[in-house]
Amino acid sequence: QTPMALDANLTGLAAKGDVLARCVPRLLMQTAASRRRCFVCGHCGRPCGSPSQQVSVARGQKRRAAVESPAYKLPDPSSDSCNVVPRGRCYLCSSSGCDEVFCTEECRSAACEQGPHLAFCRGRGSNSRELWCHSNATGDTIQLAATLVAQAARSSMMIEKTTKLPDELQLLDELLNADIDGHLSQISADEVEDNRLLLFLVLVHDLGWVQAEPAEHDEEPDSIPEQEMSQECRRALQEWKISKEALAAKRAAFRSARRKDKLSSRSVHTDERLRIMWKALSPTGYGCLVHALEQRSLRLEVPSSLASICQELVLAPTEQLGPCLDALAPFLKAAMANDAKSAEEGGTVPDPFCRQAARLAQAGQAALWGGENPFAHASASMLAVMDLPFEHSCIPNASLEVEMAPEGLRARLAASRDIAAGELRTTAHVQIEQPLLERGSALQARFGPAFECDCIRCRHEDFGERAELAVEDLRLLADCAAHAARHDEAFRLYGEVLKHVPDDGDAWHARGTALYESGRWAEGNEMFLAGALVAPKHAQLCVEVEKIAAYRLPMSPAAVEPGGSLLPLPAWGSFLSGRCFLTTGGDPLVPADECAAAVAAAEAHAAARGGWSTVRHHAVPTTDLNIHEVPALRTWFIHLAHSRLRPLMAAQFGSEAVGEHGQQLRIGDAFLVKYTAEGGSKHIPVHQDYSTHSLTIALNPSSEYNGGGTYFCELGRSLQPGLGHVVSFLGDLKHGGDPITKGVRYIVAAFLYVDEDGGACACGTVPGSAPRLPKRRQAEVDSSRLKRSRAHRVAASHSSATSPAAGATAVPAGATSVRAEHSSNFGSDAMGASWLETLAGSSDGGNSKTAEDDWLQSLDRSAALVC
């Protein structure tokens, strides 16, 4: 098998997700810690075992007992009533004292009858058992070295006359001759020597896989120099000396068998094979081998199949959930480790089975996608040596993934983003989440002290603007920073892009999104509006501007408007020290007829457009409609938010937090969500909102469904509002939607943010000064790299990007100016000029009036878009 079995091109056009190459590991081994908690085939590396066997070994049962009689039971995969997909079974080593497992009879036969497993089989003899125990105790790298030497020795014995060395011997020779600099960093030289002596005993004298035919290597064991060694090695040598004659006879018998099988030692490469094997078994060679593997080996993580099993629990019948949850109790405990126990439910009434199944399903999904992983200790961790066909880059366009082929575990390189024609394909050979210096040290340890990464990320982090990167390189760096959730870095890099291309709508939109992702919603909206000034035809910016306009709330409180009065508010209960509230009583905030009308409008709109949206939210998938896309719902919700929701939340959270009458609250987004017990979205996983405040409104009575409610981890229970009632809470509280088990449930989910500047653009006015963050977020912003004032920060990154030069304008040529009759909706000219100076940077002396006039024309056009 060739190391790379698909596309050998190192450059070329590819779309995100395309498989670029498949790599066959040249050496593969399960780590010792992983071996204690999950089953992986000892021959091909494929995970194996039934769900019951997997959960039993993950919970600490001995491996052989977990295979023969699992202590914990999950549903039988062969049962028609079970939703769990079959995962296969385990086949134990034929030796009673060994607990190695295999996925098929063929793998067991290949490993136990003629494979390298014989050298480590604990059921064979004391030397093999000592070697296995010592290799597991001293570290994965030493065990990997012993495994490679055993594989090379066995392959050299099994292959007949040939002009080509076996693959294992070729790899061994490469590693022995690798350019190794320095010394072993974490491995004791005594441990390496002890392991070498044990391996020598097993391969040379027990199994006879390495023949001491060259005179210079034909040493008797008593000629091995005496040196410090572990008690295990000394005892092993003593045992060998006692049985010297018997072992000598065994070696002679093995040589005779080789001659009969025509596996003559006089093949073309006999001397070469012996040279490699004896070099590997020498003290110096074995030390170099361990050091080379320490640098060359890659760690491959294979997600536990228990994660996918747990995702299926949501679909399992209720009567099956009890036994399944009992078997998966440690994982459930880890998934809900941060959940509180409420006085009502904790300790006396267990969480509903459906909620527990939903939490396990969410944990399973997070484990498969790299999030918080309660199944981490049940995952398979493999050490592999493979030749990656692509060069290293700290900003790679291909990622290494694990896949299961019929032949065993394989690795593939998939495009992590779109790759342009002629672009060099790259992947990461070290952890690239590290800072520059740590990445450099890891790369030099892997490729040698002379290696220096020259990718655009390293150049930019090392030299800054002096690196003189092209615009597309800056854009690529910014996209990767945004994808890795380095929002402040993405914000800065997109600013550098705008210095070169001031009307780049993608950069404006991405910069606003970076502010949104870091919890700065008012500034993000202002960035979207600023981008619409210079890129009025950008589709995503137009959508954002449309949403800002749709959710625009009046400035004055409803109570002080002409003819307005403060409506009576319902009673409410307070939870979590005033961070969560639930309205109660017979007078809900939203009357029943309004709730019914909202549901009817949503169903009519969904029927007209061909169904509800199910793909809007990737992290928290729901079945919903965006309220601002439905005219009737938008009109109703804006009136509801202005006249009733704002005063309610001002009374609940206090005027200092949201302003008197709640006038500092803005609508970031709002959805009408539909839960369906049969064939639809029945719950929402636990998450945190991108908002300062959030709320849900129940739109249909609880008699139409079973279950449901908003579950709060810190509270340890769910809050279930009645028809027309509201649950309001701080957006950073971890919460989720409890599953419904019958019927259909409708709610409104709204996400609000506080804009402490009284003239926010979401209210239809241009702010005259830099907005301030809510007090509860000020501390973390003060400690970030974006702690400077907004005016100074944006001016520093945009002064050359958006400030019009003398006699020029940043408005694209041909753009039509809109008359100033719309500007009254956006405040005074002085206020607008102040806002534009903040966005564009200050202008120079005599040119300031021309620049201001040009920007005011752009503002008129943006005002028309918003209005």
C-alpha positions, -999 to 999 in steps of 0.1 A, spaced: 0 0 0 13 34 -9 14 61 17 -7 84 -5 -36 67 -23 -56 95 -40 -45 128 -55 -8 133 -58 -11 169 -70 4 193 -46 -14 223 -62 -47 227 -79 -83 239 -76 -104 224 -48 -136 232 -29 -140 232 9 -145 196 21 -130 179 -9 -107 149 -1 -73 158 -14 -53 127 -4 -56 96 17 -26 84 38 -20 49 50 -1 50 83 32 33 81 31 25 118 0 26 140 -5 18 177 -31 26 204 -18 45 234 -16 28 267 -41 52 284 -66 48 256 -62 10 257 -76 9 292 -108 26 283 -118 16 248 -115 -13 223 -94 -9 192 -84 -38 169 -48 -48 177 -41 -55 140 -58 -30 118 -66 -2 143 -104 -1 137 -126 6 168 -145 -26 177 -169 -39 202 -207 -38 208 -222 -8 227 -224 -29 259 -188 -39 256 -177 -4 249 -196 12 278 -184 -15 302 -147 -11 294 -151 27 295 -166 24 330 -136 5 342 -144 -32 338 -114 -54 329 -110 -58 291 -114 -95 289 -144 -95 313 -160 -67 294 -158 -88 262 -170 -120 277 -196 -107 302 -203 -69 300 -213 -54 333 -234 -27 317 -260 -32 290 -271 -10 261 -299 -21 237 -291 -51 216 -281 -37 181 -298 -67 164 -332 -58 179 -357 -43 155 -372 -21 182 -338 -5 189 -325 26 173 -289 19 181 -268 11 150 -248 -21 152 -211 -15 160 -196 -50 157 -180 -72 183 -146 -80 198 -125 -112 193 -101 -119 221 -66 -132 217 -65 -170 217 -41 -170 247 -60 -170 279 -36 -146 297 -38 -119 270 -66 -93 267 -58 -80 232 -89 -76 210 -95 -78 173 -124 -67 151 -126 -99 130 -114 -135 130 -90 -127 101 -73 -99 121 -70 -122 151 -55 -150 130 -30 -126 112 -19 -111 145 -18 -141 168 -4 -168 145 21 -150 124 21 -113 134 42 -91 157 16 -95 185 34 -127 195 63 -106 209 39 -88 233 14 -115 240 11 -119 278 -2 -154 274 30 -167 257 57 -165 284 73 -144 310 96 -125 287 68 -113 264 47 -104 295 76 -84 310 82 -66 276 45 -57 273 43 -44 309 75 -25 307 66 -9 274 32 2 287 46 16 319 75 36 304 56 56 278 39 54 244 70 64 224 90 35 238 61 11 231 59 24 196 96 18 191 93 -18 204 63 -23 181 81 -11 150 112 -33 157 90 -63 163 71 -57 131 103 -53 111 118 -84 126 87 -105 118 83 -91 83 120 -99 76 113 -135 85 81 -139 66 91 -125 32 109 -147 7 137 -139 -16 132 -103 -29 152 -74 -42 132 -50 -20 132 -45 17 99 -49 35 81 -16 43 87 -20 80 124 -24 75 125 6 52 108 28 78 131 14 105 162 22 84 149 58 77 143 65 114 177 50 125 194 73 100 173 104 107 191 136 115 184 138 153 196 168 172 198 169 209 188 143 234 156 126 246 135 153 261 111 134 284 123 98 283 149 83 307 179 67 290 177 39 316 141 31 306 151 30 270 180 6 277 158 -16 299 132 -19 272 159 -27 246 172 -56 267 138 -71 271 131 -67 234 164 -83 227 155 -113 248 121 -118 231 131 -113 195 165 -129 194 163 -157 219 126 -165 225 112 -161 190 144 -163 169 131 -135 146 165 -119 146 194 -142 137 229 -134 150 246 -148 119 272 -121 112 302 -130 133 305 -95 147 270 -98 161 270 -134 172 272 -126 209 261 -148 237 239 -132 263 265 -135 290 287 -111 270 262 -83 274 279 -56 295 268 -53 330 251 -20 337 223 -5 358 190 -19 348 156 -24 363 148 -54 385 124 -67 357 153 -67 332 178 -83 356 152 -110 364 145 -115 327 182 -120 320 185 -144 349 156 -164 336 172 -165 301 206 -178 316 188 -205 334 171 -218 302 201 -212 279 203 -247 265 166 -250 259 166 -216 241 196 -227 220 177 -258 208 147 -236 201 168 -213 179 182 -243 160 148 -258 154 136 -224 141 165 -222 117 157 -257 104 120 -247 99 131 -216 79 152 -238 56 123 -261 50 100 -232 41 126 -218 17 129 -187 37 167 -188 32 189 -164 50 209 -163 18 184 -139 1 196 -108 -16 190 -85 13 198 -109 42 229 -90 52 211 -57 49 182 -69 70 205 -82 97 224 -49 97 193 -29 102 179 -52 129 211 -53 149 216 -16 146 180 -11 159 188 -35 189 221 -18 197 220 7 227 228 37 204 205 27 176 175 20 199 180 54 216 180 71 183 149 53 172 130 63 203 141 99 198 131 99 161 97 85 169 92 111 196 96 137 168 79 120 139 48 104 155 14 120 151 -15 116 175 -48 107 159 -80 110 179 -109 87 170 -142 98 186 -159 73 208 -188 55 191 -206 61 224 -210 97 213 -230 87 182 -249 62 202 -260 89 226 -273 110 197 -296 82 189 -311 81 224 -333 111 216 -351 89 191 -353 59 214 -387 48 230 -392 63 265 -392 28 281 -357 21 268 -342 53 282 -340 42 318 -316 13 313 -295 32 288 -291 62 310 -281 40 339 -254 25 318 -242 59 306 -244 75 341 -208 87 342 -211 105 309 -244 120 319 -228 132 351 -199 148 331 -223 164 307 -243 180 335 -214 186 359 -220 223 360 -258 221 365 -271 231 399 -296 210 419 -327 231 426 -348 228 458 -377 215 438 -360 188 417 -325 182 432 -321 152 454 -357 141 454 -370 141 418 -346 130 391 -344 150 359 -368 137 332 -354 109 311 -360 130 279 -340 159 292 -311 136 302 -312 119 268 -312 154 251 -281 164 271 -263 132 262 -273 137 226 -259 173 227 -227 160 244 -223 134 217 -227 160 190 -202 183 207 -177 154 210 -179 147 173 -174 184 163 -146 192 187 -165 209 215 -168 200 252 -164 163 253 -176 141 282 -167 111 261 -130 121 259 -118 94 282 -136 68 261 -121 80 228 -94 61 210 -60 78 209 -36 64 183 1 71 176 9 70 139 39 75 116 29 86 82 43 106 53 21 137 49 23 147 12 17 184 18 41 210 32 36 226 66 18 259 70 5 277 101 -24 288 80 -31 255 62 -57 248 35 -60 211 43 -68 193 76 -59 158 87 -90 137 95 -95 101 105 -116 76 86 -124 39 87 -116 19 56 -123 -18 52 -86 -24 56 -84 -5 88 -79 30 102 -67 55 76 -61 93 75 -72 117 49 -64 153 40 -95 173 33 -97 209 20 -105 232 50 -113 261 27 -116 267 -10 -83 263 -28 -75 284 -58 -60 271 -90 -22 269 -86 -23 274 -48 1 252 -29 -17 226 -8 -5 227 28 -14 212 62 -3 217 98 24 193 111 22 208 146 -4 224 168 -10 258 152 -31 273 181 2 281 198 19 315 197 46 322 172 76 312 194 60 280 206 51 270 170 87 277 159 101 255 187 77 226 178 86 228 141 123 228 148 119 198 171 101 180 142 121 192 112 155 202 126 170 233 142 175 250 108 138 249 99 120 282 98 83 285 87 79 312 61 41 312 59 22 344 57 9 341 93 44 337 107 57 366 86 29 389 97 32 380 134 69 384 132 72 416 111 38 432 112 32 458 85 68 454 74 59 420 60 41 439 32 15 412 26 -8 414 -4 -45 422 2 -56 386 -4 -31 374 21 -44 398 47 -79 387 39 -69 350 43 -53 357 77 -85 376 88 -108 348 77 -87 322 96 -86 343 127 -124 347 126 -129 310 120 -106 303 151 -127 328 172 -98 352 175 -122 381 171 -100 410 181 -73 398 157 -99 393 129 -112 429 135 -77 443 132 -68 423 101 -100 433 83 -92 469 91 -59 464 73 -77 450 43 -99 482 43 -69 504 42 -62 490 7 -98 484 -5 -121 510 13 -152 498 -4 -147 460 3 -182 450 15 -170 416 26 -145 431 49 -170 456 64 -195 428 70 -168 405 85 -156 434 108 -191 440 120 -196 402 126 -163 401 147 -178 428 169 -210 409 172 -192 377 181 -173 395 208 -205 408 224 -204 444 210 -238 444 192 -243 482 190 -209 487 175 -215 458 151 -246 474 138 -228 507 133 -201 489 114 -228 473 91 -243 508 85 -208 523 78 -201 495 53 -234 502 36 -223 538 30 -194 527 8 -207 493 -5 -244 499 -10 -249 469 -33 -233 444 -10 -260 417 -4 -251 408 32 -248 444 43 -281 451 27 -297 423 47 -282 436 79 -293 472 72 -328 458 64 -329 440 98 -317 471 117 -344 491 101 -371 464 107 -363 463 144 -360 500 149 -377 511 181 -390 546 190 -367 567 211 -392 580 236 -408 555 261 -444 545 253 -456 559 286 -445 595 278 -458 595 242 -489 617 234 -519 597 246 -496 570 260 -499 555 295 -480 528 314 -498 495 310 -502 473 340 -475 446 342 -481 410 353 -466 396 385 -433 377 382 -410 354 401 -373 361 404 -345 334 401 -308 333 402 -304 365 422 -324 387 398 -308 373 366 -339 354 354 -376 361 357 -409 343 350 -442 361 347 -472 345 364 -508 351 372 -541 354 354 -532 385 333 -504 375 309 -483 401 292 -496 389 258 -533 383 255 -545 349 241 -560 363 210 -527 380 200 -508 347 206 -532 329 184 -530 355 157 -492 353 157 -492 316 154 -517 318 125 -496 344 107 -465 323 111 -482 291 98 -497 310 68 -463 325 59 -446 291 62 -472 275 40 -467 303 14 -429 300 13 -429 262 13 -422 254 50 -404 265 81 -366 273 82 -346 244 97 -310 254 87 -307 290 100 -287 282 131 -258 258 128 -248 257 164 -283 256 179 -306 242 151 -343 251 154 -375 251 133 -384 288 131 -393 319 111 -375 353 114 -400 377 127 -388 407 106 -395 387 74 -432 384 82 -448 419 79 -477 411 102 -455 396 129 -430 424 126 -456 451 132 -471 432 161 -437 425 178 -423 460 174 -455 474 191 -453 446 218 -416 453 225 -421 491 227 -452 492 248 -449 461 271 -416 442 269 -394 472 275 -413 484 306 -414 449 319 -377 443 316 -369 477 331 -390 468 361 -373 434 364 -337 442 357 -337 478 369 -334 512 351 -296 513 357 -292 481 336 -316 488 307 -325 525 312 -357 541 325 -387 524 309 -361 501 291 -353 526 263 -317 514 262 -328 479 250 -325 472 213 -337 442 193 -309 422 178 -330 394 164 -363 376 170 -378 343 159 -410 325 161 -400 289 170 -419 257 165 -413 225 185 -428 193 172 -427 160 191 -431 139 160 -408 144 130 -394 179 138 -373 199 162 -383 188 197 -357 206 219 -329 231 218 -294 221 232 -279 240 261 -261 272 249 -255 308 256 -271 336 235 -254 364 216 -273 390 236 -272 409 269 -308 400 276 -331 373 261 -367 363 265 -392 337 254 -430 341 251 -453 310 252 -478 313 223 -500 283 229 -514 267 260 -496 238 277 -526 216 272 -515 213 235 -482 196 243 -463 177 270 -429 187 283 -411 218 271 -399 248 291 -366 267 293 -340 248 313 -313 267 331 -281 248 341 -273 271 370 -309 268 383 -310 230 378 -346 231 365 -368 244 337 -392 273 338 -425 267 320 -444 299 312 -482 297 307 -499 311 276 -488 347 269 -463 347 298 -426 355 295 -393 341 307 -366 368 306 -330 363 315 -294 375 309 -281 361 276 -249 347 292 -269 322 313 -265 286 300 -300 274 290 -318 251 266 -352 241 255 -365 210 273 -378 183 249 -415 180 243 -429 145 242 -463 152 227 -480 178 205 -466 211 191 -453 241 210 -449 277 197 -427 304 213 -412 337 205 -374 339 211 -360 374 212 -324 385 216 -318 420 230 -288 441 237 -282 472 258 -270 504 240 -260 528 267 -256 556 241 -289 573 238 -287 577 201 -281 543 187 -286 536 151 -311 508 159 -335 535 171 -332 554 138 -306 579 149 -268 583 143 -249 582 176 -230 614 183 -203 597 204 -187 563 209 -211 538 224 -203 523 258 -204 487 267 -228 475 294 -212 478 328 -211 440 333 -188 436 302 -166 467 308 -140 447 329 -133 421 302 -131 448 275 -107 468 296 -84 437 297 -86 430 259 -66 444 230 -97 463 220 -98 484 252 -91 517 235 -120 540 228 -139 532 197 -130 565 180 -93 560 185 -95 523 175 -114 527 143 -95 558 133 -62 539 137 -73 511 114 -94 530 90 -79 565 87 -62 557 54 -91 534 44 -121 556 45 -109 591 49 -114 608 15 -82 623 1 -81 658 -11 -105 663 -39 -117 627 -37 -145 608 -21 -149 573 -6 -183 570 -22 -181 547 -53 -183 566 -86 -218 568 -100 -235 565 -67 -267 586 -66 -270 611 -37 -302 612 -17 -316 645 -6 -314 655 30 -351 652 37 -343 618 53 -317 632 76 -342 643 101 -347 607 110 -310 604 119 -305 635 141 -288 668 135 -260 674 110 -235 680 138 -243 647 154 -240 629 120 -207 646 113 -194 635 147 -204 599 140 -188 600 106 -155 614 119 -154 586 144 -159 560 116 -137 576 89 -110 593 110 -103 630 112 -97 649 80 -69 674 73 -75 711 77 -86 727 45 -100 694 31 -124 687 61 -154 705 46 -152 686 13 -148 653 30 -177 661 54 -199 670 25 -191 638 6 -197 617 37 -230 635 44 -242 626 9 -233 590 16 -252 592 49 -283 604 30 -281 573 8 -277 550 39 -306 568 55 -328 560 25 -317 523 29 -326 523 66 -358 541 62 
